[in-house]
Amino acid sequence: MSIASYRRVRSSAETPRHTEYRLIGEITAEMIEAWDSGARGAALMPALHRNREMWGVFGLVCGATGNALPLELRGQIISLCLWVDRFTSDVISGREPIESLLVINRTMLEGLAPQARVAA
């Protein structure tokens, strides 16, 4: 099976929730790998840029007309998006470590995890 065929099958079988879970997991792993390899400041930019982009998209989707999430949850996600954007600049400048960004992503992963739906 070609890579394009695999992607088509995966995208048709995944729920949006699973896609978000997979994306956050991939980006978080990239951030951890970069940090563990000794990257600091601007050297973290590739992983931090993907994370910032992802959160930016979450914010846009939450602000869109017709979004089915509860208004309060949408507001909380948008607030997180704004915080991630600002805090990422602090990590790049070396004023802050990456850990708080990882905590936010891991918290989102816990909430999106398949077992979290069963327990909820």
C-alpha positions as CSV (number, residue, x, y, z in Angstrom):
1,M,0.0,0.0,0.0
2,S,1.4,3.4,-0.9
3,I,1.9,6.1,1.7
4,A,-0.9,8.2,0.0
5,S,-3.3,5.2,0.2
6,Y,-2.4,4.6,3.9
7,R,-3.1,8.3,4.7
8,R,-6.5,8.2,2.9
9,V,-7.5,5.0,4.9
10,R,-6.3,6.5,8.1
11,S,-8.0,9.8,7.6
12,S,-11.3,8.2,6.7
13,A,-11.1,5.9,9.8
14,E,-10.0,8.5,12.3
15,T,-12.4,10.6,14.3
16,P,-11.6,14.3,14.7
17,R,-10.8,13.6,18.3
18,H,-8.4,10.9,17.4
19,T,-6.7,13.1,14.8
20,E,-6.2,15.8,17.4
21,Y,-4.9,13.3,19.9
22,R,-2.4,12.0,17.3
23,L,-1.3,15.4,16.2
24,I,-0.7,16.7,19.8
25,G,1.2,13.5,20.6
26,E,3.4,13.9,17.6
27,I,4.2,17.5,18.2
28,T,4.8,16.9,22.0
29,A,7.2,14.1,21.1
30,E,9.1,16.4,18.8
31,M,9.3,19.0,21.5
32,I,10.6,16.5,24.1
33,E,13.1,15.1,21.6
34,A,14.5,18.6,20.9
35,W,14.7,19.5,24.6
36,D,16.3,16.2,25.5
37,S,18.9,16.5,22.8
38,G,20.0,19.8,24.4
39,A,18.3,22.3,22.2
40,R,17.5,25.5,23.9
41,G,16.2,28.9,22.8
42,A,16.0,29.4,19.1
43,A,17.3,25.9,18.5
44,L,13.8,24.7,19.6
45,M,12.1,26.8,16.9
46,P,11.1,24.0,14.5
47,A,9.2,22.0,17.2
48,L,7.9,25.1,19.0
49,H,6.7,26.6,15.7
50,R,4.6,23.5,14.9
51,N,3.2,23.6,18.5
52,R,2.3,27.3,18.1
53,E,0.7,26.7,14.7
54,M,-1.4,23.8,16.1
55,W,-2.6,25.9,19.0
56,G,-3.4,28.8,16.6
57,V,-5.6,26.5,14.6
58,F,-7.3,25.3,17.7
59,G,-8.0,28.9,18.6
60,L,-9.4,29.7,15.1
61,V,-11.6,26.7,15.1
62,C,-13.0,27.5,18.6
63,G,-13.7,31.1,17.5
64,A,-15.5,30.0,14.4
65,T,-19.3,30.4,14.0
66,G,-21.0,27.0,14.3
67,N,-18.4,25.4,16.6
68,A,-20.4,22.8,18.6
69,L,-18.2,23.0,21.7
70,P,-19.8,24.7,24.8
71,L,-19.1,28.4,24.8
72,E,-17.2,28.3,28.1
73,L,-14.9,25.5,26.9
74,R,-14.3,27.4,23.6
75,G,-13.2,30.4,25.6
76,Q,-10.9,28.3,27.8
77,I,-9.2,26.8,24.7
78,I,-8.8,30.3,23.1
79,S,-7.2,31.5,26.4
80,L,-4.8,28.6,26.3
81,C,-4.0,29.4,22.7
82,L,-3.1,33.0,23.6
83,W,-1.0,31.8,26.5
84,V,0.8,29.2,24.4
85,D,1.6,31.9,21.9
86,R,3.1,34.3,24.5
87,F,4.9,31.6,26.5
88,T,6.5,30.1,23.4
89,S,8.2,33.5,22.8
90,D,9.6,33.3,26.4
91,V,10.9,29.8,25.7
92,I,12.6,30.9,22.5
93,S,14.2,33.8,24.2
94,G,15.5,31.6,27.0
95,R,13.5,33.2,29.7
96,E,11.4,30.1,30.4
97,P,12.0,26.3,30.1
98,I,9.8,24.2,27.8
99,E,8.1,22.2,30.6
100,S,5.0,24.3,31.0
101,L,4.2,23.9,27.3
102,L,4.7,20.1,27.6
103,V,2.3,20.1,30.6
104,I,-0.4,21.8,28.6
105,N,0.0,19.4,25.7
106,R,0.0,16.3,28.0
107,T,-3.1,17.6,29.8
108,M,-4.9,17.8,26.4
109,L,-3.7,14.3,25.5
110,E,-5.1,13.0,28.8
111,G,-8.5,14.6,28.0
112,L,-8.5,13.3,24.4
113,A,-7.3,9.8,25.2
114,P,-9.7,7.0,24.2
115,Q,-9.9,5.7,27.8
116,A,-10.9,9.2,29.0
117,R,-14.1,9.0,27.0
118,V,-15.1,5.7,28.7
119,A,-14.4,7.1,32.2
120,A,-16.3,10.4,31.5
